Amino acid sequence: MRISAPLQCATPAGTSPVPAGTPFTRPPPPTAFTLIELLVVIAIIAILASMLIPALSRARQQARSAACMGNLRQIGIASVLYSDDHADEFPRSTHSAFAFRQLPWSRALAALLGDNAGPGWTNLFQGVYRCPSHRPKSPWSYGQNVYFELNPEADDYLGSPSTWRRLSDVPRPAETLLHGEVPGTADHIMSHFWTPENFASDADLARHSGRANYVFVDGHVAARRPREIWDPSRTVDVWNPHLAR
């Protein structure tokens, strides 16, 4: 009987066949990162983080400011709707509301802001009445311009004896502030008491990167720097309807 020769596998051209009996060896594993390469990667990640974190922080601040403006816009619209139903008069703040047997603006506007006037109206202090950038102990984030409540018989102010109880009494509604931001101690801003030495103690004028948000009598909202809303050296006072320009 004829014994055939064992089969041999063909080898690619240009290569030598592996001798019989040669043990199989695995290829060496890839080399790990060296310490220098690892430090370079960490440094790159740190540089990228230092660039991204401030950008993310600015974006977050801008988002909070935009939400704050949305709150003030709703308050401004509700104030105008309130005046339509109350002989063109503005709501009052706690500065004078109780003396005139009226509800303060925060309670008076509740039904117009989608909440009822019952016990649940205080939910607005966690919603429309709350600036996302404000973390106060007191619930107030916004205050009404008290000029709309002043009268010459009880108050001393520039522009007396003029009064601005009615929306139609305001000569320049697009330049006159209706609501601003407060540090959380009251629901109104009494700028007629401000002096260069006691400037804006009852208002927060720099909550959003050196600016604060405001709603004007005509309903538009804008951010302003402190000296853009009150600066006696330049006769700037957009709180006072008599001086607002």
URBELPE-V529760 format. One record per residue. SS is DSSP state (h for helix, s for strand, l for the rest). PSI is psi in whole degrees, 0 to 359 (NA if undefined). OMEGA is omega as a letter, one per 20 degrees, with the letter a starting at -180 (* if undefined). Layout:
<<SS & PSI & OMEGA> <SS & PSI & OMEGA>>
This chain:
<<l & 140 & a> <l & 127 & r> <l & 124 & a> <l & 153 & r> <l & 148 & r> <l & 147 & r> <l & 142 & r> <l & 135 & a> <l & 138 & r> <l & 145 & r> <l & 147 & r> <l & 151 & a> <l & 140 & r> <l & 2 & r> <l & 157 & a> <l & 141 & r> <l & 149 & r> <l & 126 & a> <l & 145 & r> <l & 142 & r> <l & 358 & r> <l & 125 & a> <l & 147 & r> <l & 133 & r> <l & 138 & r> <l & 150 & r> <l & 150 & a> <l & 143 & r> <l & 154 & r> <l & 145 & a> <l & 144 & r> <l & 168 & r> <l & 141 & r> <l & 164 & r> <h & 320 & a> <h & 316 & r> <h & 320 & r> <h & 318 & r> <h & 323 & r> <h & 316 & r> <h & 316 & r> <h & 319 & r> <h & 320 & r> <h & 317 & r> <h & 319 & r> <h & 320 & r> <h & 316 & r> <h & 319 & r> <h & 319 & r> <h & 335 & r> <h & 325 & a> <h & 322 & a> <h & 313 & r> <h & 323 & r> <h & 318 & r> <h & 322 & r> <h & 317 & r> <h & 319 & r> <h & 320 & r> <h & 319 & r> <h & 319 & r> <h & 323 & r> <h & 319 & r> <h & 319 & r> <h & 321 & r> <h & 320 & r> <h & 321 & r> <h & 316 & r> <h & 321 & r> <h & 320 & r> <h & 312 & a> <h & 324 & r> <h & 318 & r> <h & 320 & r> <h & 319 & r> <h & 315 & r> <h & 317 & r> <h & 324 & r> <h & 320 & r> <h & 318 & r> <h & 322 & r> <h & 315 & a> <h & 327 & r> <h & 329 & a> <h & 358 & a> <l & 54 & r> <l & 35 & r> <l & 11 & a> <s & 147 & r> <l & 153 & r> <l & 158 & r> <s & 162 & r> <l & 183 & r> <l & 349 & r> <l & 324 & a> <l & 355 & a> <l & 313 & a> <h & 327 & r> <h & 331 & r> <h & 13 & r> <l & 43 & r> <l & 162 & r> <l & 140 & r> <s & 159 & a> <h & 324 & a> <h & 324 & r> <h & 323 & a> <h & 330 & a> <l & 355 & a> <h & 313 & a> <h & 330 & r> <h & 347 & a> <h & 18 & r> <l & 7 & r> <l & 158 & r> <l & 171 & a> <l & 10 & r> <l & 199 & a> <h & 333 & a> <h & 356 & a> <h & 336 & a> <h & 349 & r> <h & 336 & a> <h & 338 & r> <h & 346 & r> <h & 9 & a> <l & 254 & a> <l & 329 & a> <l & 6 & a> <l & 119 & r> <l & 130 & a> <l & 338 & a> <l & 0 & a> <l & 128 & r> <l & 68 & a> <l & 165 & r> <l & 325 & r> <l & 152 & a> <l & 343 & a> <l & 128 & r> <l & 339 & a> <s & 149 & r> <s & 147 & a> <s & 146 & r> <s & 117 & a> <h & 350 & r> <h & 333 & a> <h & 0 & r> <h & 352 & a> <l & 151 & r> <l & 148 & a> <l & 341 & a> <l & 335 & a> <l & 346 & a> <l & 150 & r> <l & 118 & a> <l & 154 & r> <l & 125 & a> <l & 351 & r> <l & 142 & j> <l & 14 & r> <l & 147 & r> <l & 160 & a> <l & 48 & r> <l & 327 & a> <s & 146 & r> <h & 322 & a> <h & 349 & r> <h & 343 & a> <l & 117 & a> <l & 327 & a> <l & 78 & a> <l & 331 & a> <l & 346 & r> <l & 357 & a> <l & 129 & a> <s & 142 & r> <s & 311 & r> <s & 146 & r> <s & 189 & a> <s & 141 & a> <l & 157 & a> <l & 352 & r> <l & 16 & a> <l & 339 & a> <l & 168 & a> <l & 17 & a> <s & 163 & a> <s & 122 & a> <l & 71 & a> <h & 346 & r> <h & 349 & r> <h & 355 & a> <l & 145 & r> <l & 164 & r> <l & 332 & r> <l & 336 & a> <l & 68 & a> <l & 116 & r> <l & 43 & r> <l & 338 & a> <l & 14 & r> <l & 153 & r> <l & 106 & a> <l & 3 & a> <l & 37 & a> <l & 332 & a> <s & 84 & r> <l & 51 & r> <l & 2 & r> <s & 168 & r> <s & 160 & a> <s & 147 & a> <s & 150 & r> <s & 135 & a> <s & 168 & a> <l & 328 & a> <l & 356 & r> <l & 350 & a> <l & 155 & a> <s & 142 & r> <s & 156 & r> <s & 139 & a> <s & 149 & r> <s & 159 & a> <h & 314 & a> <h & 355 & r> <h & 346 & a> <h & 341 & r> <s & 116 & r> <s & 93 & a> <h & 335 & r> <h & 337 & r> <h & 12 & a> <l & 43 & r> <s & 119 & r> <s & 93 & a> <l & 4 & r> <l & 320 & a> <l & 115 & r> <l & 337 & r> <l & 333 & a> <l & 345 & a> <l & 130 & a> <l & NA & *>>
